[in-house]
């Protein structure tokens, strides 16, 4: 599964305004509501927060993958949010997060959800320069191109 096939340009937040985990989750939920990707912003926020309380979705290296399942989601939603401010997402490595891959999927297809999460984690783990390149990208087109290039390098 290729992440660049799931992520589209209007699903990238170039710079989150929030400075804490709860604010970032609210901002991302609000973004999806405005884009008409979800119906209930509050439900999404609450599910994301519940998931964070089970254990942080920050995987280290400056990356977090907040995710949840919501009934009524027909196809998976993948949002990429970038924060120049660095947000404490309670990462295991103790470092703040700058890049957030938000994944919302249907509870009816748990294996697809796991495939998306695994693709993101694999990309982050195997690409040593992803964080730096994405943070230095000039626009959303460049971000998508970086992700595509990094995934192609890994599949060679």
N, CA, C and O atoms as a DFTB+ gen file, in Angstrom:
624 C
 N C O
     1  1       0.840      -1.187       0.000
     2  2       0.000       0.000       0.000
     3  2       0.881       1.244       0.000
     4  3       1.813       1.362       0.795
     5  1       0.572       2.161      -0.898
     6  2       1.342       3.397      -1.018
     7  2       0.571       4.561      -0.411
     8  3      -0.570       4.832      -0.786
     9  1       1.200       5.228       0.512
    10  2       0.592       6.364       1.191
    11  2       0.283       7.499       0.223
    12  3      -0.741       8.170       0.355
    13  1       1.163       7.715      -0.747
    14  2       0.939       8.840      -1.669
    15  2      -0.304       8.623      -2.536
    16  3      -0.805       9.574      -3.135
    17  1      -0.807       7.390      -2.613
    18  2      -2.059       7.140      -3.341
    19  2      -3.286       7.490      -2.507
    20  3      -4.370       7.698      -3.052
    21  1      -3.122       7.554      -1.198
    22  2      -4.244       7.852      -0.296
    23  2      -4.323       9.324       0.086
    24  3      -5.396       9.838       0.403
    25  1      -3.186       9.988       0.053
    26  2      -3.107      11.371       0.507
    27  2      -3.288      12.313      -0.683
    28  3      -2.603      12.190      -1.698
    29  1      -4.217      13.249      -0.541
    30  2      -4.435      14.220      -1.614
    31  2      -4.070      15.621      -1.126
    32  3      -4.021      15.886       0.075
    33  1      -3.820      16.495      -2.072
    34  2      -3.280      17.809      -1.756
    35  2      -4.155      18.640      -0.810
    36  3      -3.633      19.347       0.052
    37  1      -5.465      18.558      -0.966
    38  2      -6.303      19.393      -0.083
    39  2      -6.524      18.734       1.280
    40  3      -7.357      19.188       2.065
    41  1      -5.782      17.673       1.556
    42  2      -5.847      17.019       2.869
    43  2      -4.517      17.178       3.612
    44  3      -4.100      16.307       4.376
    45  1      -3.874      18.308       3.364
    46  2      -2.625      18.627       4.059
    47  2      -2.786      19.982       4.743
    48  3      -3.164      20.968       4.111
    49  1      -2.497      20.014       6.023
    50  2      -2.466      21.266       6.771
    51  2      -0.997      21.677       6.834
    52  3      -0.173      20.987       7.436
    53  1      -0.682      22.806       6.207
    54  2       0.727      23.213       6.097
    55  2       1.344      23.658       7.417
    56  3       2.540      23.465       7.631
    57  1       0.551      24.248       8.301
    58  2       1.096      24.634       9.608
    59  2      -0.026      24.723      10.640
    60  3      -0.845      25.641      10.622
    61  1      -0.035      23.750      11.531
    62  2      -1.022      23.754      12.604
    63  2      -0.804      24.980      13.487
    64  3       0.332      25.384      13.734
    65  1      -1.908      25.568      13.961
    66  2      -1.815      26.700      14.873
    67  2      -1.659      26.249      16.317
    68  3      -1.114      26.976      17.147
    69  1      -2.136      25.052      16.610
    70  2      -2.177      24.543      17.976
    71  2      -0.783      24.323      18.541
    72  3       0.188      24.106      17.817
    73  1      -0.726      24.389      19.873
    74  2       0.549      24.187      20.556
    75  2       0.508      22.989      21.505
    76  3       1.522      22.657      22.120
    77  1      -0.655      22.334      21.631
    78  2      -0.738      21.152      22.487
    79  2      -1.521      20.045      21.797
    80  3      -2.157      20.269      20.767
    81  1      -1.468      18.846      22.375
    82  2      -2.063      17.664      21.755
    83  2      -3.571      17.825      21.529
    84  3      -4.070      17.552      20.438
    85  1      -4.282      18.261      22.549
    86  2      -5.734      18.391      22.424
    87  2      -6.111      19.424      21.369
    88  3      -7.030      19.207      20.580
    89  1      -5.404      20.539      21.358
    90  2      -5.665      21.569      20.359
    91  2      -5.399      21.065      18.948
    92  3      -6.156      21.357      18.022
    93  1      -4.321      20.309      18.788
    94  2      -3.985      19.765      17.467
    95  2      -5.069      18.798      16.995
    96  3      -5.476      18.841      15.834
    97  1      -5.535      17.933      17.884
    98  2      -6.594      16.986      17.509
    99  2      -7.873      17.726      17.122
   100  3      -8.537      17.356      16.154
   101  1      -8.220      18.771      17.877
   102  2      -9.413      19.572      17.565
   103  2      -9.251      20.262      16.211
   104  3     -10.179      20.286      15.402
   105  1      -8.078      20.816      15.977
   106  2      -7.824      21.530      14.723
   107  2      -7.931      20.583      13.523
   108  3      -8.490      20.946      12.488
   109  1      -7.394      19.376      13.667
   110  2      -7.469      18.408      12.570
   111  2      -8.911      17.945      12.347
   112  3      -9.342      17.791      11.205
   113  1      -9.660      17.723      13.438
   114  2     -11.069      17.322      13.319
   115  2     -11.877      18.432      12.641
   116  3     -12.716      18.159      11.783
   117  1     -11.621      19.674      13.029
   118  2     -12.310      20.820      12.434
   119  2     -11.995      20.928      10.940
   120  3     -12.881      21.221      10.137
   121  1     -10.754      20.697      10.574
   122  2     -10.325      20.721       9.176
   123  2     -11.124      19.696       8.359
   124  3     -11.603      20.004       7.267
   125  1     -11.264      18.482       8.894
   126  2     -12.013      17.435       8.180
   127  2     -13.492      17.776       8.081
   128  3     -14.127      17.467       7.073
   129  1     -14.046      18.403       9.098
   130  2     -15.451      18.829       9.076
   131  2     -15.648      19.887       7.982
   132  3     -16.598      19.810       7.202
   133  1     -14.751      20.866       7.931
   134  2     -14.849      21.919       6.910
   135  2     -14.739      21.359       5.503
   136  3     -15.353      21.886       4.575
   137  1     -13.971      20.305       5.337
   138  2     -13.800      19.664       4.027
   139  2     -14.914      18.649       3.737
   140  3     -14.907      17.970       2.710
   141  1     -15.872      18.566       4.673
   142  2     -17.020      17.654       4.540
   143  2     -16.602      16.180       4.436
   144  3     -17.255      15.379       3.766
   145  1     -15.500      15.845       5.112
   146  2     -15.023      14.457       5.130
   147  2     -15.667      13.675       6.269
   148  3     -15.774      12.450       6.216
   149  1     -16.094      14.403       7.300
   150  2     -16.777      13.785       8.433
   151  2     -18.019      14.603       8.759
   152  3     -18.120      15.776       8.400
   153  1     -18.952      13.969       9.438
   154  2     -20.177      14.668       9.807
   155  2     -20.113      15.276      11.196
   156  3     -20.597      16.385      11.424
   157  1     -19.515      14.544      12.121
   158  2     -19.530      14.974      13.521
   159  2     -18.115      15.217      14.024
   160  3     -17.390      14.289      14.383
   161  1     -17.749      16.480      14.039
   162  2     -16.406      16.880      14.464
   163  2     -16.132      16.485      15.918
   164  3     -15.050      15.997      16.244
   165  1     -17.127      16.704      16.787
   166  2     -16.948      16.410      18.211
   167  2     -16.737      14.915      18.434
   168  3     -15.905      14.521      19.252
   169  1     -17.483      14.082      17.713
   170  2     -17.326      12.633      17.841
   171  2     -15.914      12.206      17.428
   172  3     -15.289      11.385      18.101
   173  1     -15.418      12.759      16.332
   174  2     -14.069      12.433      15.873
   175  2     -13.046      12.853      16.919
   176  3     -12.167      12.069      17.275
   177  1     -13.151      14.068      17.408
   178  2     -12.208      14.561      18.415
   179  2     -12.212      13.653      19.642
   180  3     -11.153      13.282      20.150
   181  1     -13.400      13.301      20.114
   182  2     -13.500      12.459      21.318
   183  2     -12.897      11.077      21.090
   184  3     -12.227      10.541      21.973
   185  1     -13.130      10.498      19.911
   186  2     -12.557       9.176      19.612
   187  2     -11.033       9.249      19.505
   188  3     -10.331       8.351      19.971
   189  1     -10.530      10.309      18.898
   190  2      -9.073      10.477      18.805
   191  2      -8.453      10.637      20.190
   192  3      -7.405      10.061      20.484
   193  1      -9.111      11.421      21.031
   194  2      -8.607      11.643      22.384
   195  2      -8.651      10.347      23.197
   196  3      -7.717      10.047      23.940
   197  1      -9.736       9.582      23.055
   198  2      -9.827       8.287      23.742
   199  2      -8.676       7.383      23.313
   200  3      -8.073       6.702      24.144
   201  1      -8.376       7.376      22.033
   202  2      -7.282       6.541      21.528
   203  2      -5.943       6.993      22.112
   204  3      -5.107       6.159      22.461
   205  1      -5.735       8.298      22.219
   206  2      -4.491       8.824      22.797
   207  2      -4.361       8.430      24.269
   208  3      -3.258       8.186      24.758
   209  1      -5.481       8.371      24.962
   210  2      -5.447       8.017      26.380
   211  2      -5.091       6.550      26.598
   212  3      -4.604       6.185      27.668
   213  1      -5.327       5.706      25.596
   214  2      -4.908       4.297      25.674
   215  2      -3.391       4.183      25.567
   216  3      -2.791       3.257      26.114
   217  1      -2.787       5.110      24.873
   218  2      -1.349       5.129      24.643
   219  2      -1.074       6.086      23.512
   220  3      -1.822       6.140      22.537
   221  1      -0.016       6.833      23.637
   222  2       0.290       7.842      22.630
   223  2       0.458       7.228      21.242
   224  3       1.017       6.142      21.084
   225  1      -0.037       7.946      20.253
   226  2       0.144       7.518      18.856
   227  2       1.401       8.150      18.249
   228  3       1.668       7.996      17.058
   229  1       2.165       8.858      19.077
   230  2       3.444       9.407      18.606
   231  2       4.428       8.248      18.524
   232  3       4.665       7.553      19.512
   233  1       4.996       8.043      17.341
   234  2       5.868       6.886      17.132
   235  2       7.347       7.264      17.209
   236  3       8.218       6.434      16.950
   237  1       7.622       8.508      17.564
   238  2       9.000       8.957      17.647
   239  2       9.439       9.601      16.349
   240  3       8.671       9.679      15.390
   241  1      10.672      10.059      16.325
   242  2      11.228      10.715      15.139
   243  2      10.425      11.949      14.721
   244  3      10.495      12.370      13.567
   245  1       9.656      12.535      15.660
   246  2       8.883      13.731      15.347
   247  2       7.560      13.463      14.657
   248  3       6.942      14.381      14.117
   249  1       7.114      12.203      14.669
   250  2       5.900      11.826      13.941
   251  2       4.877      11.185      14.883
   252  3       5.219      10.398      15.765
   253  1       3.610      11.551      14.664
   254  2       2.495      10.918      15.384
   255  2       1.469      10.465      14.352
   256  3       1.318      11.073      13.292
   257  1       0.771       9.391      14.683
   258  2      -0.269       8.858      13.785
   259  2      -1.583       8.723      14.558
   260  3      -2.019       7.609      14.851
   261  1      -2.216       9.855      14.889
   262  2      -3.510       9.749      15.564
   263  2      -4.500       9.038      14.648
   264  3      -4.550       9.310      13.449
   265  1      -5.278       8.136      15.209
   266  2      -6.204       7.371      14.367
   267  2      -7.382       6.861      15.182
   268  3      -7.306       6.715      16.402
   269  1      -8.473       6.594      14.472
   270  2      -9.658       6.004      15.090
   271  2     -10.572       5.468      13.994
   272  3     -10.354       5.683      12.802
   273  1     -11.589       4.768      14.444
   274  2     -12.589       4.238      13.517
   275  2     -13.923       4.904      13.826
   276  3     -14.289       5.091      14.986
   277  1     -14.636       5.255      12.769
   278  2     -15.951       5.887      12.928
   279  2     -16.926       5.238      11.958
   280  3     -16.619       5.052      10.781
   281  1     -18.096       4.899      12.464
   282  2     -19.134       4.339      11.604
   283  2     -19.542       5.376      10.567
   284  3     -19.613       6.571      10.852
   285  1     -19.809       4.891       9.357
   286  2     -20.262       5.785       8.293
   287  2     -19.149       6.275       7.384
   288  3     -19.421       6.887       6.351
   289  1     -17.891       6.014       7.751
   290  2     -16.777       6.403       6.887
   291  2     -16.683       5.341       5.791
   292  3     -16.417       4.170       6.062
   293  1     -16.905       5.769       4.560
   294  2     -16.931       4.812       3.450
   295  2     -15.529       4.366       3.032
   296  3     -15.267       3.170       2.905
   297  1     -14.647       5.312       2.824
   298  2     -13.265       4.962       2.500
   299  2     -12.352       5.693       3.482
   300  3     -12.719       6.745       4.006
   301  1     -11.177       5.146       3.729
   302  2     -10.292       5.743       4.731
   303  2      -9.946       7.196       4.405
   304  3      -9.784       7.579       3.246
   305  1      -9.840       7.981       5.462
   306  2      -9.454       9.382       5.350
   307  2      -8.036       9.497       5.891
   308  3      -7.755       9.074       7.012
   309  1      -7.150      10.069       5.093
   310  2      -5.783      10.302       5.546
   311  2      -5.500      11.796       5.426
   312  3      -5.641      12.389       4.357
   313  1      -5.102      12.384       6.539
   314  2      -4.784      13.809       6.608
   315  2      -3.349      13.941       7.099
   316  3      -2.939      13.242       8.026
   317  1      -2.604      14.814       6.495
   318  2      -1.248      15.109       6.955
   319  2      -1.245      16.530       7.489
   320  3      -1.611      17.473       6.787
   321  1      -0.827      16.672       8.745
   322  2      -0.722      18.003       9.341
   323  2       0.722      18.224       9.771
   324  3       1.372      17.328      10.311
   325  1       1.203      19.420       9.523
   326  2       2.584      19.778       9.836
   327  2       2.561      20.899      10.867
   328  3       1.776      21.841      10.761
   329  1       3.424      20.786      11.855
   330  2       3.530      21.832      12.869
   331  2       4.976      22.300      12.955
   332  3       5.883      21.517      13.239
   333  1       5.169      23.563      12.712
   334  2       6.514      24.131      12.844
   335  2       6.843      24.351      14.326
   336  3       8.003      24.526      14.697
   337  1       5.795      24.339      15.168
   338  2       5.954      24.665      16.584
   339  2       6.427      23.510      17.451
   340  3       6.934      23.738      18.549
   341  1       6.273      22.276      16.986
   342  2       6.612      21.094      17.776
   343  2       5.640      20.935      18.942
   344  3       5.595      21.761      19.853
   345  1       4.885      19.881      18.892
   346  2       3.820      19.642      19.868
   347  2       4.152      18.404      20.699
   348  3       4.529      17.363      20.162
   349  1       4.006      18.535      22.013
   350  2       4.228      17.393      22.896
   351  2       3.044      16.430      22.735
   352  3       1.928      16.717      23.168
   353  1       3.312      15.298      22.110
   354  2       2.273      14.293      21.881
   355  2       2.526      13.063      22.752
   356  3       2.019      11.976      22.478
   357  1       3.322      13.257      23.808
   358  2       3.638      12.195      24.774
   359  2       4.314      11.004      24.111
   360  3       3.985       9.851      24.389
   361  1       5.261      11.301      23.236
   362  2       5.983      10.269      22.495
   363  2       6.846       9.421      23.428
   364  3       7.325       9.904      24.454
   365  1       7.036       8.176      23.067
   366  2       7.878       7.280      23.858
   367  2       9.325       7.753      23.910
   368  3      10.019       7.529      24.901
   369  1       9.784       8.414      22.835
   370  2      11.164       8.902      22.847
   371  2      11.287      10.270      23.533
   372  3      12.376      10.839      23.613
   373  1      10.151      10.789      24.027
   374  2      10.153      12.044      24.766
   375  2      10.276      13.289      23.905
   376  3      10.261      14.407      24.419
   377  1      10.397      13.098      22.595
   378  2      10.566      14.240      21.695
   379  2       9.210      14.720      21.188
   380  3       8.291      13.920      21.012
   381  1       9.086      16.026      20.952
   382  2       7.824      16.547      20.413
   383  2       7.610      16.102      18.969
   384  3       8.538      15.658      18.294
   385  1       6.378      16.231      18.519
   386  2       6.016      15.831      17.158
   387  2       5.811      17.058      16.283
   388  3       5.310      18.087      16.735
   389  1       6.208      16.928      15.021
   390  2       6.016      17.978      14.024
   391  2       5.088      17.537      12.904
   392  3       4.446      18.363      12.256
   393  1       5.022      16.225      12.681
   394  2       4.247      15.704      11.565
   395  2       3.197      14.739      12.100
   396  3       3.489      13.857      12.909
   397  1       1.965      14.930      11.626
   398  2       0.833      14.122      12.094
   399  2       0.113      13.526      10.900
   400  3      -0.385      14.246      10.035
   401  1       0.065      12.209      10.861
   402  2      -0.715      11.503       9.852
   403  2      -1.988      11.053      10.560
   404  3      -1.966      10.084      11.318
   405  1      -3.087      11.744      10.320
   406  2      -4.367      11.386      10.930
   407  2      -5.077      10.395      10.014
   408  3      -5.233      10.640       8.818
   409  1      -5.504       9.274      10.590
   410  2      -6.190       8.246       9.817
   411  2      -7.546       7.966      10.458
   412  3      -7.639       7.652      11.644
   413  1      -8.596       8.088       9.645
   414  2      -9.951       7.772      10.094
   415  2     -10.497       6.718       9.145
   416  3     -10.516       6.909       7.929
   417  1     -10.939       5.609       9.714
   418  2     -11.436       4.530       8.859
   419  2     -12.696       3.921       9.443
   420  3     -13.125       4.263      10.545
   421  1     -13.269       3.024       8.688
   422  2     -14.497       2.350       9.089
   423  2     -14.182       1.179      10.015
   424  3     -13.186       0.485       9.814
   425  1     -15.019       0.952      11.027
   426  2     -14.817      -0.224      11.877
   427  2     -15.087      -1.527      11.111
   428  3     -14.734      -2.609      11.581
   429  1     -15.711      -1.420       9.937
   430  2     -16.048      -2.604       9.140
   431  2     -14.856      -3.200       8.407
   432  3     -14.938      -4.324       7.912
   433  1     -13.739      -2.461       8.327
   434  2     -12.583      -2.968       7.594
   435  2     -11.298      -2.743       8.398
   436  3     -10.456      -1.931       8.012
   437  1     -11.150      -3.467       9.521
   438  2      -9.981      -3.235      10.378
   439  2      -8.646      -3.562       9.713
   440  3      -7.630      -2.955      10.051
   441  1      -8.629      -4.501       8.782
   442  2      -7.354      -4.854       8.153
   443  2      -6.840      -3.710       7.275
   444  3      -5.631      -3.486       7.202
   445  1      -7.737      -2.992       6.616
   446  2      -7.324      -1.848       5.799
   447  2      -6.713      -0.766       6.689
   448  3      -5.697      -0.165       6.341
   449  1      -7.336      -0.527       7.827
   450  2      -6.828       0.447       8.787
   451  2      -5.402       0.074       9.212
   452  3      -4.519       0.930       9.248
   453  1      -5.186      -1.184       9.525
   454  2      -3.858      -1.640       9.941
   455  2      -2.836      -1.503       8.812
   456  3      -1.678      -1.170       9.065
   457  1      -3.251      -1.755       7.582
   458  2      -2.348      -1.620       6.436
   459  2      -1.883      -0.164       6.267
   460  3      -0.717       0.098       5.973
   461  1      -2.813       0.767       6.457
   462  2      -2.471       2.192       6.329
   463  2      -1.504       2.598       7.441
   464  3      -0.495       3.256       7.183
   465  1      -1.815       2.205       8.673
   466  2      -0.942       2.541       9.800
   467  2       0.455       1.941       9.602
   468  3       1.462       2.591       9.881
   469  1       0.505       0.704       9.121
   470  2       1.790       0.039       8.886
   471  2       2.577       0.739       7.779
   472  3       3.796       0.879       7.881
   473  1       1.892       1.180       6.723
   474  2       2.566       1.879       5.619
   475  2       3.193       3.181       6.120
   476  3       4.318       3.515       5.747
   477  1       2.470       3.908       6.956
   478  2       2.991       5.167       7.501
   479  2       4.192       4.885       8.402
   480  3       5.244       5.508       8.257
   481  1       4.029       3.946       9.328
   482  2       5.111       3.627      10.267
   483  2       6.361       3.148       9.533
   484  3       7.478       3.517       9.896
   485  1       6.174       2.340       8.516
   486  2       7.297       1.820       7.738
   487  2       8.025       2.952       7.017
   488  3       9.255       3.005       7.016
   489  1       7.268       3.845       6.410
   490  2       7.861       4.982       5.701
   491  2       8.692       5.832       6.661
   492  3       9.821       6.211       6.349
   493  1       8.128       6.124       7.821
   494  2       8.818       6.959       8.803
   495  2      10.086       6.259       9.297
   496  3      11.142       6.883       9.401
   497  1       9.979       4.985       9.595
   498  2      11.101       4.233      10.147
   499  2      12.243       4.077       9.127
   500  3      13.416       4.203       9.479
   501  1      11.895       3.807       7.881
   502  2      12.910       3.513       6.868
   503  2      13.483       4.749       6.182
   504  3      14.583       4.702       5.632
   505  1      12.751       5.839       6.212
   506  2      13.212       7.069       5.557
   507  2      13.802       7.997       6.608
   508  3      13.069       8.638       7.361
   509  1      15.091       8.066       6.655
   510  2      15.739       8.899       7.662
   511  2      15.539      10.392       7.469
   512  3      15.700      11.165       8.413
   513  1      15.192      10.806       6.260
   514  2      15.129      12.244       5.983
   515  2      13.711      12.775       5.778
   516  3      13.544      13.948       5.444
   517  1      12.693      11.948       5.969
   518  2      11.311      12.369       5.702
   519  2      10.919      13.611       6.509
   520  3      10.421      14.584       5.942
   521  1      11.137      13.585       7.808
   522  2      10.733      14.697       8.670
   523  2      11.359      16.006       8.203
   524  3      10.665      17.006       8.023
   525  1      12.654      15.993       8.012
   526  2      13.367      17.212       7.608
   527  2      12.865      17.726       6.257
   528  3      12.630      18.922       6.087
   529  1      12.706      16.813       5.306
   530  2      12.263      17.223       3.970
   531  2      10.852      17.808       3.999
   532  3      10.591      18.834       3.371
   533  1       9.939      17.154       4.731
   534  2       8.556      17.647       4.801
   535  2       8.508      19.007       5.497
   536  3       7.787      19.903       5.057
   537  1       9.264      19.164       6.570
   538  2       9.269      20.452       7.283
   539  2       9.831      21.579       6.416
   540  3       9.461      22.740       6.588
   541  1      10.718      21.238       5.494
   542  2      11.319      22.261       4.627
   543  2      10.583      22.440       3.300
   544  3      10.960      23.293       2.498
   545  1       9.550      21.655       3.061
   546  2       8.796      21.747       1.803
   547  2       8.155      23.132       1.676
   548  3       7.702      23.723       2.657
   549  1       8.134      23.625       0.448
   550  2       7.613      24.965       0.196
   551  2       6.081      25.023       0.122
   552  3       5.484      26.067       0.387
   553  1       5.451      23.902      -0.238
   554  2       3.995      23.889      -0.382
   555  2       3.479      22.447      -0.337
   556  3       4.259      21.502      -0.216
   557  1       2.168      22.294      -0.435
   558  2       1.569      20.959      -0.328
   559  2       1.945      20.061      -1.500
   560  3       2.066      18.848      -1.331
   561  1       2.129      20.632      -2.677
   562  2       2.568      19.829      -3.829
   563  2       3.937      19.213      -3.551
   564  3       4.181      18.046      -3.858
   565  1       4.808      20.002      -2.975
   566  2       6.156      19.520      -2.652
   567  2       6.092      18.424      -1.592
   568  3       6.843      17.450      -1.661
   569  1       5.210      18.573      -0.623
   570  2       5.048      17.548       0.423
   571  2       4.644      16.219      -0.206
   572  3       5.221      15.177       0.106
   573  1       3.657      16.259      -1.087
   574  2       3.205      15.028      -1.754
   575  2       4.323      14.404      -2.581
   576  3       4.488      13.184      -2.588
   577  1       5.078      15.225      -3.267
   578  2       6.184      14.732      -4.086
   579  2       7.256      14.082      -3.212
   580  3       7.815      13.050      -3.584
   581  1       7.544      14.671      -2.068
   582  2       8.527      14.104      -1.135
   583  2       8.079      12.728      -0.664
   584  3       8.870      11.785      -0.642
   585  1       6.813      12.614      -0.287
   586  2       6.295      11.324       0.189
   587  2       6.370      10.282      -0.926
   588  3       6.779       9.145      -0.691
   589  1       5.975      10.670      -2.134
   590  2       6.039       9.739      -3.260
   591  2       7.481       9.289      -3.514
   592  3       7.746       8.099      -3.684
   593  1       8.399      10.242      -3.538
   594  2       9.810       9.921      -3.785
   595  2      10.377       8.991      -2.706
   596  3      11.082       8.029      -3.009
   597  1      10.059       9.292      -1.451
   598  2      10.574       8.464      -0.354
   599  2      10.006       7.051      -0.426
   600  3      10.724       6.082      -0.177
   601  1       8.720       6.926      -0.766
   602  2       8.129       5.593      -0.890
   603  2       8.754       4.828      -2.058
   604  3       9.003       3.627      -1.951
   605  1       9.004       5.512      -3.157
   606  2       9.617       4.843      -4.306
   607  2      11.047       4.385      -4.003
   608  3      11.465       3.315      -4.445
   609  1      11.787       5.192      -3.256
   610  2      13.141       4.801      -2.860
   611  2      13.110       3.511      -2.042
   612  3      13.968       2.640      -2.192
   613  1      12.110       3.411      -1.182
   614  2      12.009       2.239      -0.303
   615  2      11.564       0.996      -1.034
   616  3      11.856      -0.118      -0.597
   617  1      10.852       1.167      -2.153
   618  2      10.358      -0.017      -2.865
   619  2      11.351      -0.509      -3.927
   620  3      11.141      -1.552      -4.547
   621  1      12.429       0.248      -4.128
   622  2      13.450      -0.183      -5.104
   623  2      14.226      -1.383      -4.598
   624  3      15.119      -1.875      -5.287
